[in-house]
């Protein structure tokens, strides 16, 4: 094991970072060893560099005497590890406390030096609103290995688990900001996993709960085509603890239409489409903008992946526009730098919309963010033949190396003077050296030097769609080509945002914000357009895959209604009798919360997870706010959705032997139920609340008399809520008058407890929840250590103590034992002292 560990360390290296503060060309000799493909040799791909030199978003000149420093920075930054970034939740009440702690940790970390230079461990991202985003001076792997950053790493891990911060790449924060989301908006994230952008949307939408108006509630529907990734998305967003989230799993291009029924019994109910105010379309892409964290792409890069993904990206974006309201915004984004996946898709969306779309310059939402304009023109280059030729050369080299090894082995066995014939490899006719592929171009004019360099490397250049060979037109589609000069004038592709690594020390990224002026009809049979050349171009751009799906849908429509998809889970109304029992037990105020808000979940995903859905026998009860019920309610519009999860879990069935109610509160939902509860809650002081946060069993003897009196008022054992309301008078060190802490006066904390029959409270909070509340109390300067039970004696020890006191004039002190008493232990409180007095 030691040998393996040492070898692994050698592979991963010492983790020393490099200086990324100065925006000059970095010294690539400082790049450290890593276990994910980084090494001292500069990763390189000649076809990659030749391709992007031609596209024009990086200034490059073919004159050797000209200044190409921008291109040099571009390549050098792509070879550097990507700095780790994170966001502090802007609505976290104690965000300022986190910023202060972060500042202290940052000052400690600047002592790190690399070749005589200091490295700032934490830097604020000034272009993110509210100053809530930060960038570290090293990548996410090195932060775990650098000794001076261990405190910062522990701090980040703790608050990530608590949901106070979210680790997210810098460019990943751009699309939600470019979408201009407001709290009352209904948002759709079409390709949501792993969930960092979804959590950013959810933080904004969750503010609508403060309005107190059901009609102004927002909602986030997060979708992903992969079910496993959808469950990972649930885990990512759970830290925000918001009921305004629905997670679904559909292919983005096949996301179902949502039909809502509106009207009353006196009015005819008419079906209408449920549309979204905002749509985020972060589509699957080739990902060459992630070279800084995925260096393996250097050797695998080619143009074919971009061309292959182009039709899929287009139909996903078109489906997103169909689900968007009029005057709504959709953001189309990729982590690719290829214009085939970026401007080509946006141009085709604008071209095929018939004037119903317009590009919005997202710089108005990100005034401090440095981004370059989108391209109005680009070159269509296909390196398939060159990549195949390069692959053949590599295979030939491998075979030659193996053959050389065989010859050496043969020579060692038979000797140099052996008459035996040396082994030779038969020549494969298919492996004969092929001439280098040349560009296919209908123009006889000489090409620009940079473009000619691509052709000389075997990369095919197509100046127009008509020059594409017939057998390649399914791959090199018409929509891949740039718009004409006339189209470019009204498309305004310069309003797109291109994120280049050297501008903000990020990865490569592309963002386009589109406004829908007129509704795009999703039903192709509803309109009969003349078959013009523009419509033919649109059909070709969508691609054969989209056409096959459209044909299948048309056949299904002719044959009859499509059968409903089986959902992973179903949310069914909770039994009214069960709700009334809970309402009485917890004193839920009538009129504020009704049985319509509570649902049980029927799980179809696994046999072990199936729950009975009748008679209120489900183990868990979920609270679905009004916005979620518009989709998942009995008459909701989301009956065609494959739902993974929705709402928030508030009750869980608990079977008791000694009586008590069988549904207990859950910590996740207490914040939403506590304002409506009139029973089963007690007010505690700061010391009692700190004792409760100590976890485990809490003895009545450690609680104040006022708290014990409240506990006695709840004669029935079962679940209750301990509530502490902050007061500045509770501070360990009183704050000066007018300081910021006074703004938290009245801020409440709640912990779920279980009242037993043995004068104890059992704390029902998770370790993460307890640590989160402890951090907040510490920020308020009121956190106190837990007070343990003073004395715990067994019955035998009590009898021995009585006998000793009878023999001696003064009683001996009894040693304190462990907090958890052994079997038969009794607490030495007022009642026990009285019993001992009687025995004496």
N, C-alpha and C positions, 0 to 999 in steps of 0.2 A: 504493500500500500504506500509506503513512504516513497519508494522508487517511482511509482505511478504518479504520485502527487508532485514530486519534483519535476518529472517530465512534463506534466501538465502546466506547471508554472513556467517552464522554459518556453512552452508553446505560446502561452498567453502573454508572457513578457512582464516587465516591471510596472507597466501602467503609467509611465511618466507622460504627462500631457505636453502640449506645445502651446506656444503663445498665439492666441487668436484675437487678442485685443486690438492690435494694430491692423488696419485695413491694407497693409502693404502685402506684397507677395510673400507667403510663408516659406520658411525653409523646410523643404520636404525631407531633409535628412533627419529632422526631429520627429518624424512620424514614428510612433511606437509600435511594437509588436502587439498583435491582438489575436484572439482565437477565432475571429470571424472572417479572416481573409486579408487583414492589413499586415503588411510587412515592410521591410526597408526598401524594397524595390518599388518603383513608381508603377501603379497599375496603368495600363495603356491599351488603347484600341484605335488603330489608325483609321478604320472605317468610321468609327464614332466621331473622331475629331474632324475628318474630312466632311462628313455629313453636316455637322452643325456649323462649320465654317461657312457653308453655302447658304444657310437659312437666314442670316441677317440680323438676328436679335442680339448678337455680339459683334462689335465692330472689329473687322479683320481686313487687313490689306495684304495683297500679294506682293507688295514692294518690300524687299528685305530691309530697307532703310527706314520704313515707317514704324510708328509706335503701335505695337500690338499688346500693350500692357493689359488692356481689358480682357483679351482672350487668355493671356497668361494667368491672370488672376482666376479666371473662370476654371481653367484646368487644374490649377493648384488647389483651389478650394474644394473641388470635387474629390481630390485625393486626401482630404483631411477628414477625420472623424467628425460626426455631427454633434454639436453641443446639446446637452440635455436641457429641456425647458419644462416649466410647470406654471400652473395658474393657481392663485388663491381665490377661493369662491368669493365673489364680490359681495354677496348678501350674508356672508358669515358675520355674525354680530361681533366677533372678536378678531376680525381680520387685522386690525391695527396691532394687536398683540402678536400675531404671527409675523407681521412685518418687522416689528422690533426684535423678535427672536432671530429672524432671518438676518437682520443687519449685524447682530452680534456674532452669529456664526460666520458671516461673510468676512468680518474683520479678522476673525481667527484664521480663516483659510488663506488670506493673502500672504501669509508667511511662506507658502510654498514657492519655491524658486526652481526654474528650469533653465539651466545654462546662464545663470545670472539675471534672469528676468522674473519679475513677479507676475503672478497670474491671478486675476480677479475671479474668485469662485462664483460670485453671484452678480448679475447685472440686470437692471430693470429694462424690460422691453417698453420703450417709451410710446410706441405706436398703439399699444393695447389700452383701451379706455380704463379709467380708474386706477391705473398703475398696479394692476393685479397679476401681471405676468412677469416671469423672471427667467433668465438664461444663465446656466452654469458655465464655468470656464473650461469644462472638460466633458467628455461624452458619458453616456449613462453607464457604461461598463467600468470606466476608470474610477468613477465616484465610489464604487464599492471597494476599490483596492487602495486608493490613496489614503495614507494614514491620517493626514491632517483634515480629511473630509469625512471621517467616520461619524463625527457628531452631526454633521449636516445630513449625511445619509440616513442615520437613525431618525432624525427629525422629519425628513421627507417621508420615510416609510410609515411613521406613526400617524402623521396627519393625512397621508393618502388613504390609509385604512379608515380614518375617521371621516373622510369625505370633505375635509377642510381645504385640501389642495388636490389638483388633478394634474398628473404628468401628461404633457401633450407637446408635440413638436410645434415650433413657432409658426410654420406655414399652415399647419392644421388649424390654427386659430383664425385664419383669415376668412375662410368661406362663411362661417356663421356671422362674422362681423359684416361681411359684404352683403348678407341677406337682409340686414336691417330689421331684425325680429323685434316685435313688441309683445308685451306680456299676454295680450288678448288674442294673439294669432293662433290659428290651427296650422301646425307645421308637419311636413312629411319629409323624413330622411330616407331616401330610397335605397341607399347602400350604406347602412349605418355602422356595421361592425368595423373596428372593435368598440367604438362608442365614445371617443373623446369629443367629437363634434356634436354628437347627440347630447352629451352631458352639458355642453356649452349652451345649446338651445334650451335644454330643460331648466337650467339655472335662471334664464330670462323668463320663460313661460310660467315658472312656479310662483313668480311674484303676483300673478293674477289672483291667487288665493287670498291675498290681502285685501282685494276689492270688496269681498263679501257679497258679490253679485254673481249668481250662477250664469247669467247671460254674458258676462264678460270674462269667463274662464277661458284660458288657452289650453292647448293640447299638443303633445308631440307624439306622432306615430313613427316609430323607428322600425325599419324593415331591412331584412337581409336575406339573401337567397339561400344561404347555408344555415341549417338548423343549429348546428353546434356553435357557429359563430354568433347566432342570435342569442343563445343562452349565455355566451360570454358577454354579449352586450348587456344582458340583464344584470349580470354581476357588476359590470362597470358602472351602470347607472343607479344601482341600488344605494350607493353611498350618498346620493343626493336625497333619497327618501322622499320622493314626490309622487303623489297619486296621479299626476297629469301625464302619464306615460303609458303607451300601448306598444308592445313589441310584437311584430308579425314576421312571418317568413314566407316570402314569395320571390319569384324572379322579378327583378325590377321592371322588365319590359312587359310582364304579364300581371302587374299589380291590378287587382280587380277594381271595377267601378263601384263606387259606394252610392247606393240608392236610398234616399231618405224619404219617409212618408210624412207629410205634414197636413194639418187640418184637424177638424173636430168631427164629432158625430153628425152635426148639422151640415157640415161642409164635405164636399167630395174630396177624398184624399187622393192627391196626385203625386206620382213618383217624380223625384227630382234628384239630380246628381249632387252628392256631397263633395264639395271642392275645398281645397286648402288655400290659405292666405300666403304661405311660403312653402317652397319645395327646395330641398337641398339634394343635388344630384352629383355626388362624388363617385364617379363611375369607376369600374375596374379599368386598369391601364397597365401599360408595359413597365412603368415605374422607374424609368431611367433618371428621374429627378431624385431618387433615393440612393444614388450611388454612394453618398457619404456614410450611410449606415448599412448598405448592402453592396459591398465592393465586388461580390461575385458577378454582378451585372456587367462589369467591365469586359469580361471574356465572353459573355453570352449575348451581348447586345447585338441587335440587328433591326432592320426596318420592317421585316415581315411581321413581327409581333404587333407593331403599331397599325399596320395595314389590316391585319386580321381582326383586331379589336375595334377598329373604326365603325363598322356597321352595328355592332352590339352597343357601343357607346351612343350611337345616334338614335337607336330605337328606344333605349332607356330614357334618354333626354326627351324624346318626343312623347313618351308616355307620361313623363313628369309634367310636361306642358299641358297635356290633356286633363290632368288632375288639378290644375292650378286655376284659381279664380281670376276673373277679369281684374285688371289693375294689380294683380299679385306679382310677386317676384320669385324667380327661380335662379339659383346659383348652379352653374355647371363648372365642375372643377376636376382636375386630375393632378397626379404627382408625376406627370410625364412632361418632357420638354419638346416632344415631337409635334410639329404643326398638324400632322395627320390626326392626332388625337385631341388637338386643342382648337385652333382657329378653323380647321376644316370642318369640324363638327358644328361649331357655332355658325359658320357661314351657311352650311346646309340647313340648319334650323331656321335661320332668317330667310333663306331663299324659298324654302317650302312652306313658310307660314302665310304667304300671301299678304304681307303687311300687318299681320296681327301681333308681331313681336318687335321689340326694340331693345337695343343694347343700352344698359345704364352704366355710367362710369362709377364704379364702386369706390373711387378715390374720395368721393364725398363722405363715405362712411369710415374711411381710413386715411385721414388727412396727413398723418405723420409716417405712413408706411411707404417705403421706397420700392417701387415696382416699375417695370418697363412696359411700354405699350405693346399691344398685340400686333401681329404681323398682318399686313394687307396682301402680301405676296410671298410665295415660297416655292421651292423646287421639289418636284416629285422624283425621288431617287429610290431605286430598288437594289439592295445589295444581296439579293438571294443567291445569284450566281457567284458573286465574289465570296460570300460566306461559305458556300458549298465547296468552292475551290480551296479555300483556306482549311476547311475541315478535312478535305482529302489529303492535303499536305501533312496535316497533323497525324492522320491515320497512317500515312506512308512512313513518317518518321518513327512512329511507334513500332511498326512492323520491321523497319530497318534495325532499330535498336534490339528487338527480339532476335532477329536473324544474326546480328553481330554477336550476341550473347551465345547463340547456338554454335557459331563458328569457333569462338574461343573455347567453349566446352569441348567441342570435337577435337580441336588442336591439342588440348590438354590430355585427352584420353588416348588419341592415336599417335601423337607425335607429329613433328613437322615433316618427317620423311615418309609418312604412311602413303601407300599407293591408293588407299580408299578415297573415293570421291567425296569432296566436302558437300554438306547439305546446301541446297539452294532452294529458294522459294519460287514456285511456278508463277509466271507472269499472268496477271489477270488482264484480259483484253479491255475490261471496263476501266482499268486504272491507267490507261495510256494518257500521257500528258495532253491536256486539252489546251487549246489556245485561250488566252484571256478573253472573257466576254467583253464586248464593246457596247456602248450606249446605242439605243435605238432612237434616232432623232430625225424628224422630217425636215429640219432646217440645215442648210448647207453653210450657214454663217459660223464663224469660229466661236467657240464657247469661252466664257470668262475663265481666267486661269484657275480660280478655286473650283469651279465646276468641272473644268477639264481634268483637274487632279483627281476628282472622284471617278470620272470616266476611265482614266488611266489605271485606277485600282480595280476596275472591273465592275463598278457600280453603274447600273443602267439608268439613264436619264430620259424622262418622258416630258417633253415640253408641252404636250397637250394630250387630252384623252384619246384623240384620234390616232396618236402615234403608238398607243398601247396595243400589243398583239392581241388577237381575238381570244386566244386561250388564256390570257392573263387578266382579262377584264373582270372576272369574278373577284380577283384579288386587288388589282389596281383599279378602283372604281372612279366613276366620274366625280363623285363628291370629294375625292381626295385633292382635287386640283384647286388652285386659288381662284377667287372671284375675278370677274372681268373688271376693267377699270371703271366701268359704269356702275357695277354692283358694289365695288369697294367704296364708292362715294356715299351711298346711302346706308351701307352696313355699319360703317364706323367701327371696324374691328380694332382700331387703336384704343377703344375704351376697355378692352380686355386687360387683365393684369398678368404680367409674366414675372414671376419671382425667380431671380437669378442668384445663385449661392453667394457671390461676393458682395452683393448689395446689403443684405441684412444678416450675413453669416448663417444662412439657412440652407435647406435643400431646394431643389428645383420644383416649381409649382405653377399651376395655371388656374385662373379664376375668371369667370365671365358671369355677369349679372344681367338677366333678361327680364323685361317687364312685358306682361301679356296684356295687350290692348283690347283684343277681341277674343272671345272664347274659341278654342280650337275643337272642332267636332271630332269626337272619338269614334263615332259610328260612320264607317265609310259608305254605307248604303244610304245614308241620309241625304247625301248630296251627289249630284252627277255632274262632274266637271268635264269640260272638253279635254280631249287627250292631246294637249299641247306638248311642245318640246320640253317645257318646264316640268310638266307632270311626269314625263318620261324620265327626266333627270332625277326627280325626286324618288321615283320607284327604283331606279338603279342605285341611288345612294342608300336607301334603306337596306338594300341587300336581299339576297335570296333567302336568307334565314328568316327575316321579317316577313317576306312575302309568303313563305310557307306557313308561318303562324297565322297570317291574315286569311289565307285560303282555308286552313283548318277551322278557324273561327267561323268563316262563312258557311262551310259545310255543316258545322255544329248547329248554326242558327237555322239552317234549312231543315235539318233533321229533327229539331225540337229543342227544348230548353236544356241548358247545360246542367248536369248534376252537380249539386253543391259539393265543394271540397270538404273532406273531413278535417276538422280543425284539430290541432294538438290539444287544446284545452277549450272548454266551454265555460262561460260564466252565466250561471242560472240564478234567478231571484231566490233569496233566502226565505225559509219558511217563516210566515208571519207570527205563528205561535212562539217559535224560538226567539224571534226578535222581541216580542212583548216580554218574555221572561228576562232577557238581557236588559231591556229598557227599564224594567222594574228594579232589577238587582242593582244596576249602576246608576239609576236615577237619570237616565237620558231625557233631557227636556223634550216634551212633546212639541211637535211642529218644527223644531230645528233639524232633527234627524228623523227620517222616516225609514220604513223597511225597504223602500225603493232604492236606497243608497247602498244596501248591503247585498253581496252576492257570494255564492259558493262556487268553488272551482271544480269542474269535472275534468280529470286529467286522462287523456287518451294516449299519451306518449309512451307509457310503459305499463305493464300489468301491475307492478308494485305501486305505481303512482296513481292508479285509478281510485277515485273517491266516489262514494255514493252521492247522488244528486237529488235524492227525494227525502222528504221528512226532516230536513235539516241535519242529516247525518254526516255532512262533510266535516273534515277535521279543521279546516281553515275557513275563515270568513274574511272577505275583502270589501274594502270601502272603495266604491267607484264614484267620483264626483260627477256633476251634471255633464261636463264636457265629455267624459268617457262614456256615459250612458247614452249620449247621442249616437254613438256607434255600436255599443255592445249591449244596450238595453233591449227589452223585449221587442220594441218596435224600432230598434236602431238601424243605422245604415250599414253596419259592418258585419252582416250575417254571412258574407262571402269571405271574410278574412280568416286566415290561418293564424290564430292568436297564440303567442307563446306565454305572455303574461300581461297583466293590466292592473291598474289601481295599486292599492297598498293593503297589506295584511294587517288586520286590526284585532281579530279574536282567534283563539285556538282552543280546540276542545281538550279538556283535561279531565280524565276519569278519576273520581275520588272514592275512597273506601269509607271515609268517615263523614261523608256529607259535603255540603257546599255546592256551589254552582259548577257546572261542567264546562264553562267557557271562561278563559282567562284573557286579560288584556295583553297585548304585545307592545314592546317598547317602540317598534317602528310606527305604530298608529296612535300612540298616546297623545301626541301633539295635536292631532285632529279631533280626538274624542274628548279631551280634557275640558275644553270650554263648554261642552254640552252636558257634563256630568255634575250631578247634585249629590251623589252618594259615593261611598267607597273611596273617598280621598281625604287625606289628612294634611294639615299644615304643620311643618316641622321647622325647627330653627337650624342654624348653620351647623352646629355641632352634631345634631342628630342626623342631618343629611350626609355629613362626612362619614359618620359611623355606618350609614347604609351603603355608601359608595365603597366602603371597605370590603364589601362582598361577603358571601357566605351567610351564616346564621347570625342574626343580630338579636342579642338578648334585651329584654325589656329593661333590665337593670342598668344598661348603658344609655338609655333614653331619658329625656326630661319628663317631669311629671305631667306637663301639658300634653306631650305626645302619647304617653301611656293612657291618659284619660280619654283621648280621642280613640285609641285602639280598643279600649273597653266598650266604647259606644257602638262599635261594630261587633255585635255579639256573634255573628256568623263568621266562621272561618272562610277564607277565600282570598281572591285577588283584590288588591287596593293600590292606590297611587299615593306616594309620598311626594309632597310639593314643597319646594323652598322658594320663597320670594326674596330676591337680593335686596339688601339695604346697605347703604354706605357705612352705617354704624357697625356692621359686622366685620369691617376690614381689620386685619391684624395691625396694620400701620395706617392710622387715619389719613385720608388724602386731604390735601389743601382744598380750600373752598374754591369752587368753580372749575375743578379739574374735570377731565373728560369722563372719568368713571361714573360721575353722577348721572350721566345720560342713561346708564343701565339700571337706574333705580326702578324696582318693580319687575325686573327681568326674572322669569320663573324657570325653575328646573324641576323635572319630574322623573321619578324612578318607580318602576313596577315592582311590587313586593307581594309576597304571599303570607297571609296571616295564618299561623298554625294554631294547634291546641295547647302548645307547651310554652306559652309566653315568649315566643320568638318570632322574628320576621325573617323570611327567606327572600333574598334579593334575586329578582328574575331578570336582570340586565346582563347583556353580553359584556365581555371584557372590553371590547372596542367602545361600546356605549359608555361604560364606566370611565375609561381613560379620557374620552372626549369631554365628559362633564367635569372631570378633575382638572383638565387643562383650562376650561373656561372659568372654573372657580379660582384657579391659580392666577389667571389673568386679572380677576377682580380682587385679588389679594385677600381672599377669605378662606382659602383651603386650609383645613386643620387636620392633624393626624387622627386616626381612628382611636376611640377609647374602647378597650376590651372589657369584658365582664370582670369585675374585681376578684371574685372568688368562685371556684367551682369545686364542690366536694362530692365524693361518693357517699352512699349511706353508711358504709363502714367507717369512713373517715369522720363523718359527723358524730357517730357514736363514740369513736375514740376521742374526739375533741371534748365531748361532754364528760367522759371519764377523767380526762386529764384535768379539766377545770374543777372537778370535784376534789381532786387531790392537791391541786396547787391553788395558791391564793390569787394568782393572776393568770389569766388565760394566755396561752401561747399563740403567737401568730401562725396562721396556717399558710403554707406555701401556695403560691398561685400555680395552677396547672394549666395545661393547654387550653386554647379557646374552645375547641370541640370537645365536649365532655364525654367520658366513657359511658357505657350502658348503665342506667340507673343513677346518673348524676343529678344533683339538684343545685339550684342557684341559691347562693347565700345572699338574699336580699332581705327586705323588711319582713316578709312572711316567714322565711326560714329563721331569722333571728328571734322572732316571737316564739316559734316552736322550740328552739334551743333554750330559751328562757324558761318555758314551761317544764322542759326536761330537767333543767337545773333545779 
